[in-house]
Amino acid sequence: MSVSVLGSSRLPGDISGLLQVASLLSLLLLLLKAAQLYLRRQWLLRALQQFPCPPSHWLFGHSREFPKDQELQRILKWVEKFPSACPHWLWGSHARLRLYDPDYMKVILGRSDPKADSSYRFLAPWIGYGLLLLNGQKWFQHRRLLTPAFHYDILKPYVGLMADSVRVMLDKWEELASQDSPLEVFQHVSLLTLDIIMKCGFSHQGSFQLDRPSDPVEEGSAAGGRRAGEGQEEEALGLPGHPPLAQRGAPGLPALPALRDGLHFRDHLDQMPYTTMCIKEALRLYPPVTGVARELSKPVTFPDGRSLPKGVIVILSIYGLHHNPKVWPNPETFDPSRFAPGSLPHSHAFLPFSGGSRNCIGKQFAMNELKVAMALTLLRFELLPDLTKVPIPAAHIVLKSKNGIHLHLRKLPNTYGDQHGL
């Protein structure tokens, strides 16, 4: 009995001792983690010291410079101020180097660095580990298996299915257009596709000027573009001095009777040079994915002599590259002539589908979709923007509009009978 009493009397002391030990261990772990973060920050500071950047807070990084939903504005500002690349501090010991120079892009895309897991792992529960998220040998095996399915000849029969899907969308538009009110098409078409359709469909005197996203009142508000091209296509495409393209027929299809005669539209996808130029210019202004991430598996030295050690995460800022004034003069101006044959300023100046061995496997499929959607839309509608609700681009997983996409539509006479064109 006495032993039991003595044992119980020691219990509070034992608990107190355990709590003290636990507190000490927690403190040691906290100090160890703090030391790791400090050493990581010092390592990053040394690794990125050759690359200037705006002042950053030791804890909050650059997050206070721009709100979270203004990433595109930050990119445009840094592209003008810092040559080739700029560190972006997320917080105390986490930084990425943003690249927006074609020579830098070429170096990284020519390597086999894995995708940065920290930048992509949140996608895994949504899309699983497929071609987008895999690395190494497993990615190579998947890519090799899937590549034949995206061969140009394999994709041709899908053009008819694409056209059917576009017509479903256009039929819905026609119903809404009959109500004579602005059409909100946010749920029906992406910002990129609509931007391409609108830019290629409008043709007025002068240049199409896009202001920075920080000034959304003017962005995309003009309704035309400086047209480039030659021969029959100039006449058919509605260049300055000609009626708008949307009032004349299928964009970029030489010898428009091809549609009237019922020939297969899919056989003409290669014969739409000016349409392709317009699509590429819209892809330059609004790339579907604004950037991709890589974690360096070995050190790298860039053409200007600056270098990075293994382990640094780099962001290939496609949006920054496409809006870099040192690569694209007057980058906010819509000018399809930039993509005239032989006009590309650098092999890696235009990367809407990324580049290198990990480029988008579906890029030809996407280009076919865009050509079909644009041609069929402009056969049926004249499009005008709603200047009171101009789309404001925002960087999410893909480029989106913060405020939806609003249009005025006018039904055109069915001159060419697009139902026989595919």
C-alpha positions in Angstrom: 0.0 0.0 0.0 2.8 2.4 0.9 4.6 1.5 -2.3 1.6 2.5 -4.3 1.3 5.9 -2.5 5.0 6.6 -3.1 4.7 5.6 -6.8 1.7 7.9 -7.3 3.5 10.8 -5.6 6.3 10.6 -8.1 4.0 10.7 -11.2 3.6 14.5 -11.4 7.3 14.9 -11.3 7.8 12.3 -14.1 5.2 14.1 -16.3 6.9 17.4 -15.7 10.3 15.9 -16.7 8.8 14.5 -19.9 7.3 17.8 -20.8 10.6 19.5 -20.3 12.4 17.0 -22.5 9.7 17.3 -25.2 10.0 21.1 -25.0 13.7 20.9 -25.3 13.5 18.6 -28.3 10.9 20.8 -30.0 13.1 23.8 -29.5 16.1 22.0 -30.9 14.1 20.9 -33.9 12.8 24.5 -34.4 16.4 25.8 -34.2 17.6 23.1 -36.6 14.8 24.0 -39.1 15.6 27.7 -38.7 19.3 27.0 -39.4 18.3 25.0 -42.5 16.2 27.8 -43.8 18.9 30.3 -43.1 21.6 28.2 -44.9 19.2 27.6 -47.8 18.6 31.4 -48.1 22.4 32.1 -48.0 23.0 29.4 -50.6 20.3 31.0 -52.9 21.7 34.5 -52.4 25.1 33.3 -53.5 23.6 31.2 -56.4 21.5 34.2 -57.7 24.0 37.0 -56.9 24.8 37.5 -60.6 21.1 38.3 -61.4 19.8 41.6 -60.1 16.2 42.0 -58.9 14.0 44.5 -57.0 14.5 44.7 -53.3 12.8 41.9 -51.4 11.7 41.4 -47.8 13.7 38.8 -45.9 10.5 36.9 -45.0 7.8 37.9 -47.5 10.0 38.1 -50.6 8.4 40.0 -53.5 4.8 39.3 -52.5 4.3 42.8 -51.2 5.3 44.4 -54.5 2.3 43.1 -56.4 -0.9 41.4 -55.2 -1.2 37.7 -56.1 -3.6 38.4 -59.0 -1.1 40.8 -60.7 1.6 38.4 -61.7 1.4 39.4 -65.3 2.0 43.1 -64.5 5.1 42.1 -62.4 6.5 40.1 -65.3 6.0 42.9 -67.8 7.7 45.4 -65.4 10.7 43.1 -64.7 11.2 42.2 -68.3 11.8 45.8 -69.2 14.1 46.5 -66.3 16.3 43.4 -65.8 18.1 41.8 -68.7 17.4 38.2 -69.6 16.4 36.9 -66.1 15.3 38.0 -62.7 15.1 36.2 -59.3 11.6 36.0 -57.8 11.6 35.5 -54.0 8.5 33.8 -52.9 9.4 34.0 -49.2 12.5 33.9 -47.0 14.3 30.8 -48.3 12.3 30.1 -51.5 13.2 31.7 -54.8 12.9 31.0 -58.5 14.9 32.5 -61.4 12.5 33.7 -64.1 13.9 33.5 -67.6 12.6 35.5 -70.5 15.5 35.6 -73.0 15.5 33.3 -76.0 19.2 32.4 -75.6 18.5 31.4 -72.0 15.4 29.4 -73.1 17.4 27.6 -75.7 20.0 26.5 -73.2 17.4 25.1 -70.6 15.1 23.5 -73.2 18.1 21.8 -74.7 18.8 20.0 -71.5 17.0 17.2 -69.7 16.3 18.8 -66.3 13.2 17.4 -64.6 10.1 19.5 -64.0 10.2 21.2 -60.5 8.1 18.9 -58.4 7.1 21.8 -56.0 5.5 23.6 -58.9 3.5 20.8 -60.3 2.6 18.4 -57.5 -0.7 20.1 -56.7 -1.8 19.0 -60.2 -1.4 15.3 -59.4 -4.7 14.7 -57.6 -6.4 16.4 -60.6 -4.8 14.9 -63.7 -2.6 12.1 -62.3 0.9 11.3 -63.3 0.8 11.3 -67.0 2.9 12.9 -69.7 2.7 16.4 -68.1 4.1 15.4 -64.7 6.3 12.4 -65.3 10.1 12.7 -65.6 13.0 10.5 -66.7 12.7 7.1 -68.3 9.0 6.7 -67.6 8.2 10.0 -69.3 10.3 8.9 -72.3 8.4 5.6 -72.6 5.0 7.4 -72.4 6.1 10.0 -74.9 7.3 7.4 -77.4 4.0 5.4 -77.1 1.8 8.5 -77.6 3.7 10.3 -80.4 2.4 8.2 -83.3 -1.2 9.1 -82.3 -0.5 12.8 -82.9 1.0 12.4 -86.4 -0.3 14.9 -88.9 -2.1 12.3 -91.0 -3.7 10.8 -88.0 -5.1 14.1 -86.9 -6.7 15.0 -90.2 -9.9 13.0 -89.7 -10.5 14.8 -86.4 -11.1 18.0 -88.3 -14.7 17.0 -89.0 -15.3 16.3 -85.3 -13.8 19.7 -84.4 -16.1 21.4 -86.9 -19.1 19.7 -85.4 -18.2 20.9 -81.9 -17.6 24.4 -83.2 -21.0 24.4 -84.8 -22.7 23.4 -81.6 -21.1 26.5 -80.0 -22.0 28.7 -82.9 -25.6 27.5 -82.9 -25.8 28.6 -79.2 -24.2 31.9 -80.1 -26.8 32.4 -82.8 -29.6 31.9 -80.4 -28.1 34.5 -78.0 -27.2 36.9 -80.8 -30.9 37.0 -81.8 -31.6 38.6 -78.4 -29.6 41.7 -79.5 -27.6 42.0 -76.3 -24.0 41.5 -75.4 -23.0 37.8 -75.3 -21.2 36.5 -72.3 -19.2 33.6 -73.8 -16.9 32.8 -70.9 -18.3 29.3 -70.5 -18.2 28.6 -74.3 -14.7 29.5 -75.5 -11.3 30.3 -74.1 -9.8 33.8 -73.9 -7.1 32.8 -76.4 -9.5 31.3 -79.0 -11.8 34.3 -78.8 -8.9 36.7 -79.0 -7.7 35.1 -82.2 -11.2 35.1 -83.7 -11.8 38.7 -82.8 -8.4 40.0 -84.0 -8.5 38.2 -87.3 -12.1 39.1 -87.8 -11.7 42.9 -87.4 -10.0 45.0 -90.0 -9.9 48.7 -89.7 -7.4 51.4 -90.6 -4.2 51.7 -88.5 -2.6 49.4 -86.0 -4.2 47.2 -83.3 -2.7 48.5 -80.1 -2.9 46.5 -76.9 -2.1 48.3 -73.6 -0.6 46.6 -70.6 -2.8 44.5 -68.4 -2.4 47.2 -65.7 -4.5 49.4 -68.0 -7.4 47.2 -68.9 -9.6 50.0 -70.2 -7.8 49.9 -73.5 -6.6 46.4 -73.7 -8.2 44.6 -76.6 -10.6 47.5 -77.1 -9.5 48.3 -80.6 -11.2 46.4 -83.4 -8.6 45.9 -86.1 -5.1 45.2 -87.0 -2.4 46.1 -89.5 -2.6 43.3 -92.1 0.3 41.7 -93.8 0.2 39.3 -96.8 0.2 39.4 -100.5 -1.6 38.4 -103.7 -5.0 36.9 -103.6 -5.0 36.5 -99.8 -4.7 40.2 -99.2 -7.8 40.8 -101.2 -9.7 38.0 -99.5 -8.6 38.8 -95.9 -10.0 42.3 -95.6 -6.8 44.4 -95.3 -7.1 48.1 -94.7 -9.1 49.5 -97.5 -11.1 46.3 -97.9 -14.2 45.1 -96.1 -13.6 43.3 -92.8 -12.6 39.7 -93.1 -15.6 38.6 -91.1 -17.9 40.0 -93.9 -16.0 38.2 -96.7 -15.6 34.6 -95.9 -13.2 32.0 -94.6 -9.9 33.5 -93.3 -6.8 32.6 -95.2 -8.3 30.1 -97.5 -6.9 30.8 -100.9 -9.4 30.4 -103.6 -12.5 30.5 -101.3 -14.5 28.5 -103.9 -13.0 25.5 -102.1 -15.7 25.8 -99.6 -18.4 26.5 -102.1 -17.4 23.5 -104.2 -17.6 21.2 -101.2 -14.0 20.2 -101.1 -12.6 19.0 -97.8 -11.7 21.8 -95.6 -9.2 19.5 -93.8 -7.1 19.4 -96.9 -6.7 23.2 -96.8 -5.4 23.6 -93.3 -1.9 23.8 -94.7 -3.0 26.5 -97.2 -4.0 29.2 -94.7 -0.7 31.2 -94.3 -2.2 34.5 -93.2 -4.6 32.8 -90.8 -1.7 30.9 -89.3 0.2 34.2 -88.9 -2.7 35.7 -87.1 -3.1 32.7 -84.8 0.6 32.8 -83.9 0.5 36.5 -83.1 -2.4 35.9 -80.8 -0.5 33.0 -79.2 2.4 35.3 -78.7 0.3 37.9 -76.9 -1.7 35.4 -74.9 0.2 32.1 -74.5 -2.1 29.4 -73.0 0.5 28.6 -70.3 2.4 31.6 -69.0 5.5 29.6 -67.8 7.0 26.2 -67.1 9.4 25.2 -64.3 12.6 23.1 -64.3 14.9 22.1 -61.4 18.5 22.1 -62.6 20.0 18.6 -62.4 23.5 19.9 -63.0 25.2 23.4 -63.2 24.5 25.6 -66.2 26.3 28.5 -67.8 24.4 30.8 -70.1 25.8 32.5 -73.2 26.4 35.8 -71.4 28.7 34.0 -68.9 26.3 34.0 -65.9 25.8 30.6 -64.3 23.7 28.7 -61.8 24.5 25.7 -59.6 22.6 22.4 -59.5 19.3 22.5 -57.5 18.1 26.0 -58.5 14.6 26.1 -59.9 14.1 28.2 -63.0 10.8 29.4 -64.5 10.8 29.7 -68.2 8.4 32.7 -68.4 6.8 32.3 -71.8 4.6 35.3 -71.2 7.7 37.4 -70.4 9.5 36.1 -73.5 6.6 36.9 -75.7 6.4 40.4 -74.3 10.1 41.1 -74.2 10.7 44.4 -76.1 14.3 43.3 -76.8 13.0 40.3 -78.7 9.7 41.7 -80.1 9.7 45.5 -80.8 6.4 47.1 -79.7 5.4 43.8 -78.0 1.9 45.0 -77.1 0.9 45.7 -80.8 -0.9 43.0 -82.6 1.1 42.5 -85.8 0.8 39.2 -87.8 3.6 40.2 -90.1 6.0 39.2 -87.3 5.3 35.6 -88.4 5.8 36.1 -92.1 8.2 33.5 -93.6 11.7 34.1 -92.4 10.7 36.8 -89.9 11.1 35.0 -86.6 13.8 36.8 -84.7 15.2 33.7 -82.8 14.5 30.0 -82.9 13.3 30.2 -79.3 11.6 33.6 -79.4 8.1 32.0 -79.7 7.2 29.1 -77.4 3.4 28.9 -76.9 3.8 25.1 -76.8 7.1 25.1 -74.9 10.1 23.6 -76.8 12.8 21.0 -76.8 12.0 17.3 -76.1 9.2 18.2 -73.7 7.2 20.4 -76.1 3.5 20.0 -76.2 2.6 16.8 -78.0 -0.7 18.2 -79.1 0.5 21.4 -80.7 -0.6 20.4 -84.2 -4.0 19.3 -82.9 -4.4 22.7 -81.2 -3.4 24.6 -84.3 -6.0 22.6 -86.3 -8.7 23.4 -83.7 -7.9 27.1 -83.8 -8.0 27.3 -87.6 -11.3 25.4 -87.8 -12.9 27.5 -85.0 -11.8 30.8 -86.6 -12.8 29.9 -90.1 -16.3 28.7 -89.2 -16.9 31.5 -86.7 -16.1 34.2 -89.3 -18.2 32.6 -91.9 -21.3 33.1 -89.6 -20.7 36.2 -87.5 -19.3 39.7 -87.4 -17.8 40.2 -83.9 -17.5 43.4 -81.9 -16.1 43.7 -78.4 -18.1 45.0 -75.5 -15.9 47.9 -74.6 -17.6 48.3 -71.2 -16.4 44.8 -70.2 -12.9 44.3 -71.6 -11.3 40.9 -70.7 -8.6 41.2 -68.1 -6.0 38.5 -68.5 -4.9 36.6 -65.3 -2.3 33.9 -64.8 -3.8 30.7 -63.3 -2.9 27.1 -64.4 -3.7 28.5 -67.9 -4.3 32.1 -69.0 -7.8 33.2 -68.2 -10.0 36.3 -68.0 -10.8 37.7 -64.6 -14.1 39.1 -65.7 -15.4 36.8 -68.4 -15.5 37.5 -72.2 -18.3 39.7 -73.6 -19.2 40.2 -77.3 -21.6 41.8 -79.6 -22.4 39.4 -82.5 -24.1 40.1 -85.8 -25.3 37.1 -87.9 -23.9 37.1 -91.5 -25.7 35.8 -94.6 -24.8 32.1 -95.2 -23.0 32.9 -98.4 -20.6 30.0 -98.5 -22.6 27.2 -97.0 -20.0 26.1 -94.4 -22.0 22.9 -93.7 -20.5 21.5 -97.0 -16.9 22.6 -96.2 -15.8 19.7 -94.1 
